Amino acid sequence: MKEENLNWEEVSTEHIVQDEWIDFRRSAYRSPDGRIFQPYYSFTRRNYVVVVASDENGRFLCVRQFRHGIGQVTTEFPAGAIEQKDGENPEEAALRAAKRELREETGCESACWRHLLTIPSNATISDNYVWLFAAENCRKTSGQELDEMERIGVLTHTAEEIDTLLAGGEFPQAVHALAWLLAKQQSPV
């Protein structure tokens, strides 16, 4: 099939839930052969960042928190929403968010940042993006500054421990796993 014949056309959309956190939609699409298919569910939520952060001893800063989607406490990297100001460059907003989330969730800061990748968080059903960063030589500068709804524990792991958690299904955030693999692959010599 030729590339130009692969695009689907959205012909109608109903906003089922639309608030400051999510826009959950039911849509109908016309396929390349002209048939209409529905319902197709998708959503918009805020773009966000994930930070693979290592401290001055080479240990990785991880957070533990309850994740409602799977109903479990997970181990993952610091992460959070990007709050982009009008007219602000998206890359600058993402780095600002990454620095904020690292500080708020762990009380740590870094002067050594690398952008790893920007990628759709789940291209099948969502139109938001995630910016993946690595922060090295992080040092404790304050306590946590958590939002009212956040309950986050902080711990450190060696690279080997994170690999073991991933292999055992105990580091279940897919985008965080991608960030980890990219950080390991792109680590400075």
N, CA, C and O atoms as a DFTB+ gen file, in Angstrom:
756 C
 N C O
     1  1       0.849      -1.177       0.000
     2  2       0.000       0.000       0.000
     3  2       0.896       1.242       0.000
     4  3       1.881       1.298       0.736
     5  1       0.564       2.204      -0.798
     6  2       1.344       3.432      -0.892
     7  2       1.125       4.298       0.351
     8  3       0.048       4.295       0.947
     9  1       2.171       5.040       0.728
    10  2       2.110       5.919       1.902
    11  2       0.912       6.857       1.863
    12  3       0.226       7.017       2.872
    13  1       0.650       7.479       0.720
    14  2      -0.446       8.454       0.649
    15  2      -1.815       7.821       0.867
    16  3      -2.788       8.534       1.115
    17  1      -1.909       6.504       0.780
    18  2      -3.181       5.820       1.001
    19  2      -3.369       5.354       2.442
    20  3      -4.333       4.646       2.733
    21  1      -2.476       5.732       3.344
    22  2      -2.547       5.247       4.726
    23  2      -3.245       6.201       5.687
    24  3      -3.637       5.784       6.777
    25  1      -3.409       7.449       5.323
    26  2      -4.012       8.431       6.232
    27  2      -5.512       8.229       6.367
    28  3      -6.215       7.980       5.388
    29  1      -5.985       8.342       7.603
    30  2      -7.408       8.301       7.907
    31  2      -7.875       9.726       8.166
    32  3      -7.098      10.558       8.634
    33  1      -9.127      10.010       7.868
    34  2      -9.685      11.348       8.074
    35  2     -10.699      11.311       9.213
    36  3     -11.641      10.518       9.197
    37  1     -10.491      12.179      10.201
    38  2     -11.452      12.287      11.295
    39  2     -12.691      13.009      10.767
    40  3     -12.587      14.114      10.234
    41  1     -13.874      12.380      10.915
    42  2     -15.100      12.983      10.381
    43  2     -16.027      13.516      11.472
    44  3     -16.887      14.352      11.193
    45  1     -15.866      13.047      12.706
    46  2     -16.639      13.595      13.816
    47  2     -15.935      13.278      15.121
    48  3     -15.217      12.285      15.239
    49  1     -16.159      14.153      16.107
    50  2     -15.560      13.981      17.430
    51  2     -16.542      14.424      18.495
    52  3     -17.184      15.468      18.375
    53  1     -16.651      13.625      19.530
    54  2     -17.442      13.976      20.714
    55  2     -16.487      14.008      21.908
    56  3     -15.764      13.043      22.154
    57  1     -16.486      15.111      22.642
    58  2     -15.647      15.242      23.839
    59  2     -16.431      14.657      25.013
    60  3     -17.408      15.247      25.474
    61  1     -16.001      13.514      25.484
    62  2     -16.702      12.808      26.565
    63  2     -16.370      13.434      27.917
    64  3     -17.261      13.681      28.729
    65  1     -15.095      13.685      28.152
    66  2     -14.617      14.376      29.351
    67  2     -13.600      15.401      28.879
    68  3     -12.669      15.073      28.144
    69  1     -13.780      16.634      29.304
    70  2     -12.837      17.682      28.914
    71  2     -12.680      18.628      30.097
    72  3     -13.591      19.383      30.438
    73  1     -11.487      18.569      30.721
    74  2     -11.184      19.463      31.831
    75  2      -9.716      19.856      31.760
    76  3      -9.082      19.660      30.723
    77  1      -9.165      20.402      32.827
    78  2      -7.783      20.862      32.791
    79  2      -6.771      19.724      32.699
    80  3      -5.608      19.972      32.382
    81  1      -7.180      18.480      32.968
    82  2      -6.256      17.354      32.999
    83  2      -6.315      16.486      31.748
    84  3      -5.305      15.922      31.327
    85  1      -7.514      16.379      31.152
    86  2      -7.663      15.437      30.041
    87  2      -8.790      15.875      29.115
    88  3      -9.750      16.517      29.541
    89  1      -8.656      15.522      27.862
    90  2      -9.719      15.675      26.870
    91  2      -9.901      14.287      26.270
    92  3      -9.147      13.877      25.388
    93  1     -10.905      13.569      26.756
    94  2     -11.178      12.197      26.324
    95  2     -12.264      12.240      25.255
    96  3     -13.354      12.767      25.476
    97  1     -11.943      11.667      24.078
    98  2     -12.817      11.810      22.908
    99  2     -13.252      10.469      22.329
   100  3     -12.570       9.451      22.447
   101  1     -14.445      10.524      21.686
   102  2     -14.947       9.414      20.872
   103  2     -15.070       9.978      19.464
   104  3     -15.785      10.955      19.244
   105  1     -14.372       9.363      18.508
   106  2     -14.336       9.887      17.148
   107  2     -14.760       8.838      16.141
   108  3     -14.763       7.637      16.413
   109  1     -15.120       9.340      14.961
   110  2     -15.361       8.492      13.793
   111  2     -14.332       8.884      12.747
   112  3     -14.020      10.064      12.585
   113  1     -13.803       7.890      12.035
   114  2     -12.790       8.126      11.014
   115  2     -13.191       7.476       9.696
   116  3     -13.813       6.414       9.662
   117  1     -12.816       8.147       8.620
   118  2     -12.970       7.589       7.276
   119  2     -11.636       6.943       6.914
   120  3     -10.598       7.605       6.932
   121  1     -11.661       5.656       6.585
   122  2     -10.446       4.933       6.210
   123  2     -10.063       5.290       4.772
   124  3     -10.852       5.912       4.060
   125  1      -8.875       4.908       4.346
   126  2      -8.447       5.223       2.981
   127  2      -9.379       4.674       1.899
   128  3      -9.427       5.212       0.793
   129  1     -10.118       3.609       2.210
   130  2     -11.048       3.065       1.198
   131  2     -12.435       3.711       1.266
   132  3     -13.347       3.296       0.551
   133  1     -12.597       4.730       2.128
   134  2     -13.843       5.492       2.187
   135  2     -14.843       5.032       3.231
   136  3     -15.833       5.727       3.460
   137  1     -14.629       3.890       3.876
   138  2     -15.563       3.410       4.902
   139  2     -15.359       4.184       6.203
   140  3     -14.249       4.613       6.519
   141  1     -16.443       4.353       6.946
   142  2     -16.415       5.038       8.243
   143  2     -16.332       3.992       9.350
   144  3     -17.093       3.024       9.366
   145  1     -15.395       4.201      10.275
   146  2     -15.244       3.316      11.429
   147  2     -15.394       4.143      12.690
   148  3     -14.869       5.251      12.798
   149  1     -16.138       3.568      13.660
   150  2     -16.329       4.221      14.952
   151  2     -16.793       3.189      15.960
   152  3     -17.287       2.141      15.545
   153  1     -16.668       3.413      17.230
   154  2     -15.990       4.555      17.831
   155  2     -14.492       4.293      17.909
   156  3     -14.050       3.147      17.990
   157  1     -13.740       5.348      17.883
   158  2     -12.313       5.301      18.137
   159  2     -12.059       6.269      19.297
   160  3     -12.366       7.458      19.204
   161  1     -11.501       5.752      20.378
   162  2     -11.277       6.561      21.574
   163  2      -9.832       7.053      21.627
   164  3      -8.896       6.304      21.348
   165  1      -9.670       8.322      21.987
   166  2      -8.338       8.896      22.150
   167  2      -8.414       9.998      23.199
   168  3      -9.497      10.404      23.620
   169  1      -7.246      10.471      23.608
   170  2      -7.250      11.534      24.602
   171  2      -6.039      12.439      24.445
   172  3      -5.017      12.072      23.865
   173  1      -6.201      13.638      24.987
   174  2      -5.126      14.613      25.093
   175  2      -4.870      14.825      26.575
   176  3      -5.805      14.989      27.358
   177  1      -3.634      14.821      26.946
   178  2      -3.243      15.223      28.296
   179  2      -1.964      16.029      28.172
   180  3      -1.425      16.175      27.075
   181  1      -1.487      16.541      29.258
   182  2      -0.313      17.402      29.218
   183  2       0.937      16.630      28.775
   184  3       1.100      15.449      29.082
   185  1       1.805      17.327      28.049
   186  2       3.125      16.780      27.769
   187  2       3.860      16.672      29.101
   188  3       3.557      17.396      30.049
   189  1       4.828      15.763      29.163
   190  2       5.541      15.590      30.423
   191  2       6.996      15.211      30.204
   192  3       7.434      14.963      29.080
   193  1       7.732      15.173      31.308
   194  2       9.160      14.850      31.299
   195  2       9.415      13.638      32.177
   196  3       8.664      13.364      33.114
   197  1      10.493      12.908      31.860
   198  2      11.020      11.829      32.689
   199  2      12.516      12.096      32.831
   200  3      13.194      12.401      31.850
   201  1      13.027      11.981      34.060
   202  2      14.432      12.307      34.340
   203  2      15.161      11.090      34.901
   204  3      14.846      10.617      35.993
   205  1      16.133      10.588      34.150
   206  2      17.041       9.550      34.649
   207  2      18.162      10.300      35.353
   208  3      19.050      10.854      34.705
   209  1      18.117      10.316      36.675
   210  2      19.027      11.142      37.463
   211  2      19.975      10.273      38.277
   212  3      19.561       9.327      38.947
   213  1      21.248      10.614      38.203
   214  2      22.246       9.904      39.018
   215  2      22.915      10.893      39.969
   216  3      23.113      12.063      39.641
   217  1      23.259      10.392      41.158
   218  2      23.887      11.264      42.147
   219  2      25.402      11.285      41.978
   220  3      25.945      10.687      41.049
   221  1      26.063      11.969      42.873
   222  2      27.522      12.118      42.780
   223  2      28.263      10.801      42.982
   224  3      29.449      10.704      42.666
   225  1      27.572       9.781      43.510
   226  2      28.166       8.459      43.702
   227  2      27.798       7.490      42.581
   228  3      28.143       6.310      42.639
   229  1      27.095       7.989      41.558
   230  2      26.723       7.128      40.434
   231  2      25.493       6.270      40.684
   232  3      25.183       5.382      39.889
   233  1      24.793       6.527      41.777
   234  2      23.542       5.799      42.048
   235  2      22.394       6.584      41.429
   236  3      22.462       7.807      41.312
   237  1      21.346       5.883      41.038
   238  2      20.236       6.502      40.327
   239  2      19.090       6.812      41.282
   240  3      18.687       5.980      42.095
   241  1      18.576       8.033      41.161
   242  2      17.478       8.492      42.006
   243  2      16.161       7.974      41.446
   244  3      15.808       8.253      40.300
   245  1      15.455       7.235      42.248
   246  2      14.161       6.692      41.855
   247  2      13.103       7.155      42.843
   248  3      13.406       7.529      43.976
   249  1      11.875       7.124      42.398
   250  2      10.753       7.469      43.262
   251  2       9.789       6.293      43.299
   252  3       9.694       5.501      42.362
   253  1       9.076       6.210      44.421
   254  2       8.031       5.184      44.568
   255  2       6.748       5.916      44.867
   256  3       6.688       6.794      45.727
   257  1       5.698       5.522      44.113
   258  2       4.391       6.144      44.337
   259  2       3.295       5.230      43.812
   260  3       3.532       4.349      42.985
   261  1       2.096       5.462      44.311
   262  2       0.937       4.674      43.893
   263  2       0.500       5.113      42.505
   264  3       0.373       6.308      42.237
   265  1       0.270       4.145      41.622
   266  2      -0.213       4.424      40.272
   267  2      -1.605       3.823      40.132
   268  3      -1.791       2.607      40.185
   269  1      -2.577       4.713      39.952
   270  2      -3.982       4.313      39.938
   271  2      -4.324       3.388      38.773
   272  3      -5.189       2.523      38.912
   273  1      -3.663       3.552      37.631
   274  2      -3.972       2.722      36.465
   275  2      -3.791       1.243      36.719
   276  3      -4.606       0.434      36.277
   277  1      -2.725       0.873      37.434
   278  2      -2.480      -0.538      37.728
   279  2      -2.736      -0.876      39.196
   280  3      -2.624      -2.032      39.604
   281  1      -3.081       0.144      39.984
   282  2      -3.418      -0.094      41.385
   283  2      -2.250      -0.584      42.217
   284  3      -2.434      -1.385      43.134
   285  1      -1.045      -0.111      41.906
   286  2       0.149      -0.575      42.616
   287  2       1.096       0.584      42.877
   288  3       1.053       1.615      42.205
   289  1       1.956       0.387      43.875
   290  2       3.068       1.294      44.098
   291  2       4.167       0.876      43.130
   292  3       4.518      -0.301      43.052
   293  1       4.711       1.844      42.390
   294  2       5.727       1.539      41.388
   295  2       7.044       2.215      41.747
   296  3       7.084       3.191      42.497
   297  1       8.111       1.673      41.194
   298  2       9.420       2.317      41.223
   299  2       9.633       2.874      39.831
   300  3       9.428       2.180      38.835
   301  1      10.045       4.133      39.766
   302  2      10.241       4.789      38.475
   303  2      11.180       5.969      38.671
   304  3      11.732       6.154      39.756
   305  1      11.362       6.759      37.634
   306  2      12.196       7.953      37.707
   307  2      11.332       9.176      38.003
   308  3      10.122       9.145      37.776
   309  1      11.930      10.243      38.502
   310  2      11.170      11.490      38.674
   311  2      10.558      11.913      37.336
   312  3      11.185      11.785      36.284
   313  1       9.333      12.415      37.395
   314  2       8.619      12.794      36.170
   315  2       7.509      13.762      36.523
   316  3       7.100      13.865      37.679
   317  1       7.026      14.469      35.514
   318  2       5.899      15.351      35.755
   319  2       5.551      16.189      34.543
   320  3       6.238      16.172      33.522
   321  1       4.466      16.918      34.689
   322  2       3.891      17.702      33.597
   323  2       4.736      18.913      33.240
   324  3       5.390      19.524      34.086
   325  1       4.696      19.236      31.949
   326  2       5.326      20.450      31.444
   327  2       4.287      21.552      31.489
   328  3       3.174      21.395      30.986
   329  1       4.656      22.657      32.089
   330  2       3.792      23.834      32.139
   331  2       4.402      24.882      31.230
   332  3       5.228      25.688      31.658
   333  1       3.988      24.864      29.968
   334  2       4.572      25.753      28.968
   335  2       3.868      27.093      28.958
   336  3       2.641      27.167      28.886
   337  1       4.662      28.156      29.032
   338  2       4.128      29.513      28.990
   339  2       3.864      29.897      27.537
   340  3       4.518      29.377      26.632
   341  1       2.921      30.797      27.306
   342  2       2.621      31.266      25.951
   343  2       3.881      31.776      25.278
   344  3       4.603      32.605      25.832
   345  1       4.142      31.271      24.068
   346  2       5.291      31.716      23.294
   347  2       6.610      31.093      23.697
   348  3       7.631      31.358      23.063
   349  1       6.617      30.271      24.736
   350  2       7.859      29.670      25.212
   351  2       8.280      28.527      24.290
   352  3       7.445      27.758      23.815
   353  1       9.563      28.430      24.050
   354  2      10.131      27.342      23.274
   355  2       9.837      26.016      23.993
   356  3      10.105      25.905      25.189
   357  1       9.292      25.009      23.294
   358  2       8.942      23.736      23.949
   359  2      10.126      23.046      24.622
   360  3       9.970      22.457      25.691
   361  1      11.304      23.113      24.008
   362  2      12.478      22.471      24.601
   363  2      12.886      23.156      25.907
   364  3      13.278      22.496      26.869
   365  1      12.788      24.488      25.928
   366  2      13.113      25.217      27.156
   367  2      12.098      24.913      28.253
   368  3      12.460      24.755      29.419
   369  1      10.833      24.833      27.873
   370  2       9.789      24.502      28.853
   371  2      10.002      23.102      29.410
   372  3       9.806      22.867      30.603
   373  1      10.401      22.174      28.550
   374  2      10.623      20.791      28.991
   375  2      11.802      20.715      29.959
   376  3      11.708      20.054      30.993
   377  1      12.902      21.379      29.639
   378  2      14.059      21.349      30.541
   379  2      13.722      22.018      31.875
   380  3      14.127      21.534      32.932
   381  1      12.995      23.110      31.829
   382  2      12.575      23.779      33.066
   383  2      11.719      22.833      33.911
   384  3      11.885      22.763      35.129
   385  1      10.804      22.104      33.264
   386  2       9.956      21.142      33.975
   387  2      10.784      20.003      34.555
   388  3      10.536      19.568      35.680
   389  1      11.764      19.517      33.799
   390  2      12.607      18.423      34.285
   391  2      13.367      18.845      35.540
   392  3      13.438      18.097      36.515
   393  1      13.928      20.037      35.505
   394  2      14.662      20.542      36.680
   395  2      13.723      20.712      37.872
   396  3      14.079      20.376      39.001
   397  1      12.530      21.232      37.619
   398  2      11.546      21.430      38.687
   399  2      11.130      20.087      39.292
   400  3      11.108      19.934      40.513
   401  1      10.800      19.117      38.436
   402  2      10.335      17.821      38.942
   403  2      11.413      17.101      39.734
   404  3      11.122      16.498      40.766
   405  1      12.656      17.156      39.265
   406  2      13.748      16.532      40.013
   407  2      13.853      17.154      41.396
   408  3      13.951      16.440      42.395
   409  1      13.832      18.484      41.459
   410  2      13.945      19.191      42.749
   411  2      12.742      18.904      43.648
   412  3      12.905      18.597      44.830
   413  1      11.521      19.005      43.079
   414  2      10.326      18.811      43.898
   415  2      10.196      17.384      44.416
   416  3       9.832      17.180      45.574
   417  1      10.488      16.402      43.580
   418  2      10.273      15.012      43.980
   419  2      11.411      14.426      44.809
   420  3      11.177      13.548      45.640
   421  1      12.646      14.899      44.595
   422  2      13.786      14.294      45.291
   423  2      14.564      15.270      46.174
   424  3      15.340      14.842      47.029
   425  1      14.365      16.575      45.977
   426  2      15.153      17.562      46.701
   427  2      16.556      17.727      46.136
   428  3      17.422      18.318      46.781
   429  1      16.785      17.204      44.925
   430  2      18.112      17.249      44.305
   431  2      18.135      18.178      43.097
   432  3      17.106      18.451      42.479
   433  1      19.339      18.657      42.776
   434  2      19.562      19.486      41.596
   435  2      20.810      18.997      40.880
   436  3      21.659      18.321      41.461
   437  1      20.902      19.357      39.597
   438  2      22.044      18.983      38.775
   439  2      22.424      20.139      37.870
   440  3      21.569      20.923      37.457
   441  1      23.718      20.242      37.561
   442  2      24.198      21.222      36.585
   443  2      24.532      20.538      35.263
   444  3      24.964      21.194      34.315
   445  1      24.332      19.224      35.196
   446  2      24.736      18.442      34.019
   447  2      23.520      17.712      33.443
   448  3      23.126      16.654      33.932
   449  1      22.931      18.301      32.391
   450  2      21.708      17.765      31.792
   451  2      21.944      17.357      30.345
   452  3      22.678      18.019      29.611
   453  1      21.308      16.253      29.943
   454  2      21.321      15.812      28.543
   455  2      19.899      15.474      28.120
   456  3      19.178      14.776      28.833
   457  1      19.507      15.969      26.966
   458  2      18.226      15.579      26.372
   459  2      18.447      14.242      25.678
   460  3      19.356      14.114      24.858
   461  1      17.631      13.252      25.997
   462  2      17.775      11.928      25.410
   463  2      16.891      11.737      24.176
   464  3      17.339      11.217      23.154
   465  1      15.618      12.169      24.286
   466  2      14.674      11.934      23.197
   467  2      13.361      12.628      23.525
   468  3      13.007      12.781      24.694
   469  1      12.649      13.042      22.502
   470  2      11.263      13.493      22.628
   471  2      10.447      12.553      21.763
   472  3      10.767      12.334      20.595
   473  1       9.378      11.990      22.347
   474  2       8.636      10.935      21.665
   475  2       7.168      10.968      22.107
   476  3       6.879      11.359      23.238
   477  1       6.230      10.560      21.225
   478  2       4.845      10.452      21.689
   479  2       4.770       9.458      22.856
   480  3       5.431       8.419      22.835
   481  1       3.971       9.781      23.860
   482  2       3.903       8.888      25.023
   483  2       3.144       7.602      24.716
   484  3       3.466       6.551      25.269
   485  1       2.149       7.670      23.851
   486  2       1.413       6.472      23.412
   487  2       0.667       6.847      22.132
   488  3      -0.497       7.245      22.182
   489  1       1.332       6.722      20.997
   490  2       0.813       7.201      19.715
   491  2      -0.501       6.529      19.306
   492  3      -1.215       7.060      18.456
   493  1      -0.827       5.398      19.878
   494  2      -2.052       4.694      19.530
   495  2      -3.294       5.424      20.013
   496  3      -4.295       5.483      19.299
   497  1      -3.241       5.986      21.229
   498  2      -4.461       6.570      21.795
   499  2      -4.310       7.979      22.350
   500  3      -5.293       8.567      22.800
   501  1      -3.090       8.540      22.330
   502  2      -2.885       9.858      22.924
   503  2      -2.021      10.724      22.015
   504  3      -1.185      10.214      21.269
   505  1      -2.228      12.037      22.082
   506  2      -1.447      12.943      21.238
   507  2      -0.416      13.757      22.012
   508  3       0.096      14.748      21.491
   509  1      -0.102      13.361      23.238
   510  2       0.892      14.108      24.000
   511  2       2.289      13.518      23.814
   512  3       2.457      12.384      23.366
   513  1       3.283      14.328      24.175
   514  2       4.687      13.942      24.031
   515  2       5.373      13.910      25.383
   516  3       4.958      14.571      26.334
   517  1       6.443      13.116      25.439
   518  2       7.281      13.051      26.632
   519  2       8.713      13.390      26.229
   520  3       9.233      12.888      25.232
   521  1       9.338      14.258      27.034
   522  2      10.741      14.617      26.851
   523  2      11.527      13.805      27.866
   524  3      11.229      13.850      29.059
   525  1      12.524      13.065      27.408
   526  2      13.358      12.235      28.266
   527  2      14.704      12.929      28.467
   528  3      15.340      13.370      27.509
   529  1      15.126      13.016      29.728
   530  2      16.378      13.680      30.076
   531  2      17.220      12.792      30.975
   532  3      16.705      11.912      31.664
   533  1      18.524      13.039      30.957
   534  2      19.447      12.474      31.938
   535  2      20.044      13.652      32.710
   536  3      20.385      14.682      32.127
   537  1      20.162      13.487      34.014
   538  2      20.795      14.493      34.877
   539  2      21.851      13.771      35.699
   540  3      21.552      12.799      36.392
   541  1      23.079      14.248      35.619
   542  2      24.168      13.578      36.323
   543  2      24.709      14.431      37.457
   544  3      24.501      15.644      37.504
   545  1      25.414      13.763      38.377
   546  2      26.035      14.427      39.531
   547  2      25.030      15.226      40.347
   548  3      25.329      16.327      40.809
   549  1      23.844      14.667      40.522
   550  2      22.810      15.341      41.308
   551  2      23.237      15.401      42.774
   552  3      23.865      14.487      43.308
   553  1      22.871      16.507      43.391
   554  2      23.184      16.645      44.816
   555  2      21.957      17.173      45.550
   556  3      21.160      17.936      45.004
   557  1      21.834      16.756      46.771
   558  2      20.711      17.158      47.618
   559  2      20.858      18.629      47.976
   560  3      21.896      19.048      48.487
   561  1      19.808      19.419      47.705
   562  2      19.845      20.846      48.019
   563  2      18.673      21.275      48.895
   564  3      18.680      22.372      49.452
   565  1      17.663      20.408      49.016
   566  2      16.475      20.761      49.801
   567  2      15.685      19.493      50.102
   568  3      16.069      18.388      49.718
   569  1      14.575      19.688      50.799
   570  2      13.647      18.593      50.999
   571  2      12.689      18.515      49.812
   572  3      12.760      19.333      48.895
   573  1      11.801      17.538      49.836
   574  2      10.798      17.428      48.775
   575  2       9.832      18.604      48.838
   576  3       9.600      19.179      49.901
   577  1       9.275      18.950      47.685
   578  2       8.258      19.999      47.579
   579  2       7.077      19.414      46.812
   580  3       6.838      19.777      45.660
   581  1       6.349      18.518      47.445
   582  2       5.311      17.754      46.763
   583  2       3.995      18.515      46.658
   584  3       3.652      19.329      47.515
   585  1       3.264      18.224      45.576
   586  2       1.909      18.742      45.421
   587  2       1.002      18.071      46.441
   588  3       1.361      17.047      47.021
   589  1      -0.157      18.641      46.655
   590  2      -1.109      18.135      47.642
   591  2      -1.461      16.662      47.420
   592  3      -1.655      15.924      48.386
   593  1      -1.545      16.228      46.166
   594  2      -1.953      14.851      45.866
   595  2      -0.781      13.884      45.772
   596  3      -0.996      12.689      45.566
   597  1       0.446      14.360      45.915
   598  2       1.614      13.487      45.756
   599  2       2.050      12.886      47.079
   600  3       2.135      13.579      48.093
   601  1       2.321      11.611      47.059
   602  2       2.927      10.878      48.167
   603  2       4.050      10.075      47.526
   604  3       3.804       9.036      46.914
   605  1       5.285      10.556      47.666
   606  2       6.402       9.976      46.921
   607  2       7.546       9.642      47.858
   608  3       8.000      10.485      48.631
   609  1       8.004       8.413      47.781
   610  2       9.210       7.996      48.480
   611  2      10.392       8.066      47.528
   612  3      10.237       7.832      46.330
   613  1      11.572       8.384      48.048
   614  2      12.776       8.491      47.231
   615  2      13.772       7.442      47.684
   616  3      13.967       7.238      48.882
   617  1      14.407       6.771      46.719
   618  2      15.452       5.822      47.016
   619  2      16.467       5.838      45.892
   620  3      16.196       6.373      44.817
   621  1      17.630       5.257      46.128
   622  2      18.641       5.180      45.082
   623  2      18.904       3.721      44.748
   624  3      18.769       2.829      45.587
   625  1      19.285       3.509      43.487
   626  2      19.602       2.157      43.008
   627  2      20.858       2.214      42.158
   628  3      21.161       3.234      41.539
   629  1      21.575       1.116      42.136
   630  2      22.675       0.967      41.184
   631  2      22.069       0.643      39.820
   632  3      20.889       0.307      39.714
   633  1      22.885       0.749      38.794
   634  2      22.433       0.382      37.450
   635  2      22.002      -1.083      37.414
   636  3      21.002      -1.423      36.782
   637  1      22.742      -1.933      38.077
   638  2      22.421      -3.359      38.096
   639  2      21.077      -3.611      38.781
   640  3      20.299      -4.459      38.342
   641  1      20.812      -2.877      39.850
   642  2      19.528      -3.036      40.544
   643  2      18.364      -2.593      39.655
   644  3      17.311      -3.230      39.656
   645  1      18.543      -1.514      38.902
   646  2      17.464      -1.078      38.005
   647  2      17.248      -2.119      36.912
   648  3      16.106      -2.424      36.566
   649  1      18.325      -2.665      36.367
   650  2      18.180      -3.730      35.364
   651  2      17.408      -4.917      35.931
   652  3      16.571      -5.499      35.240
   653  1      17.681      -5.277      37.176
   654  2      16.984      -6.390      37.826
   655  2      15.507      -6.055      38.032
   656  3      14.639      -6.894      37.792
   657  1      15.222      -4.827      38.478
   658  2      13.825      -4.403      38.635
   659  2      13.084      -4.477      37.301
   660  3      11.962      -4.980      37.239
   661  1      13.707      -3.979      36.244
   662  2      13.084      -4.023      34.913
   663  2      12.811      -5.455      34.482
   664  3      11.708      -5.778      34.040
   665  1      13.813      -6.308      34.611
   666  2      13.671      -7.705      34.180
   667  2      12.586      -8.429      34.972
   668  3      11.946      -9.346      34.458
   669  1      12.381      -8.018      36.218
   670  2      11.382      -8.657      37.070
   671  2      10.009      -8.012      37.004
   672  3       9.111      -8.398      37.753
   673  1       9.828      -7.037      36.123
   674  2       8.541      -6.369      35.996
   675  2       8.236      -5.418      37.142
   676  3       7.080      -5.045      37.343
   677  1       9.257      -5.019      37.896
   678  2       9.052      -4.155      39.050
   679  2       9.402      -2.694      38.775
   680  3       9.493      -1.888      39.701
   681  1       9.598      -2.360      37.513
   682  2       9.849      -0.989      37.066
   683  2       8.932      -0.817      35.855
   684  3       9.411      -0.757      34.722
   685  1       7.592      -0.735      36.089
   686  2       6.611      -0.997      35.034
   687  2       6.238       0.149      34.095
   688  3       5.412      -0.047      33.204
   689  1       6.809       1.323      34.262
   690  2       6.467       2.428      33.374
   691  2       7.260       2.285      32.073
   692  3       8.486       2.397      32.080
   693  1       6.568       2.038      30.961
   694  2       7.236       1.770      29.680
   695  2       8.127       2.922      29.234
   696  3       9.252       2.690      28.791
   697  1       7.652       4.151      29.339
   698  2       8.456       5.297      28.891
   699  2       9.674       5.471      29.801
   700  3      10.727       5.908      29.337
   701  1       9.547       5.139      31.076
   702  2      10.679       5.223      31.993
   703  2      11.722       4.169      31.625
   704  3      12.924       4.425      31.692
   705  1      11.254       2.985      31.237
   706  2      12.174       1.931      30.798
   707  2      12.926       2.384      29.544
   708  3      14.130       2.155      29.429
   709  1      12.232       3.018      28.615
   710  2      12.883       3.550      27.424
   711  2      13.931       4.587      27.807
   712  3      15.043       4.573      27.279
   713  1      13.582       5.484      28.719
   714  2      14.531       6.510      29.167
   715  2      15.786       5.852      29.745
   716  3      16.905       6.289      29.479
   717  1      15.587       4.804      30.533
   718  2      16.710       4.094      31.140
   719  2      17.615       3.495      30.068
   720  3      18.834       3.659      30.124
   721  1      17.040       2.816      29.111
   722  2      17.831       2.182      28.057
   723  2      18.592       3.225      27.235
   724  3      19.752       3.009      26.882
   725  1      17.950       4.346      26.930
   726  2      18.626       5.411      26.186
   727  2      19.750       6.038      27.010
   728  3      20.831       6.306      26.487
   729  1      19.496       6.268      28.288
   730  2      20.523       6.865      29.150
   731  2      21.745       5.959      29.228
   732  3      22.878       6.436      29.178
   733  1      21.518       4.655      29.349
   734  2      22.638       3.708      29.395
   735  2      23.391       3.704      28.071
   736  3      24.622       3.689      28.053
   737  1      22.659       3.716      26.971
   738  2      23.265       3.683      25.642
   739  2      24.052       4.955      25.342
   740  3      25.103       4.904      24.705
   741  1      23.538       6.100      25.805
   742  2      24.142       7.385      25.490
   743  2      25.029       7.930      26.615
   744  3      25.428       9.093      26.580
   745  1      25.334       7.101      27.603
   746  2      26.091       7.623      28.746
   747  2      27.463       8.106      28.296
   748  3      28.104       7.478      27.453
   749  1      27.912       9.224      28.863
   750  2      29.231       9.748      28.483
   751  2      30.338       8.804      28.914
   752  3      30.208       8.097      29.913
   753  1      31.419       8.795      28.166
   754  2      32.542       7.896      28.461
   755  2      33.334       8.406      29.643
   756  3      34.318       7.783      30.042
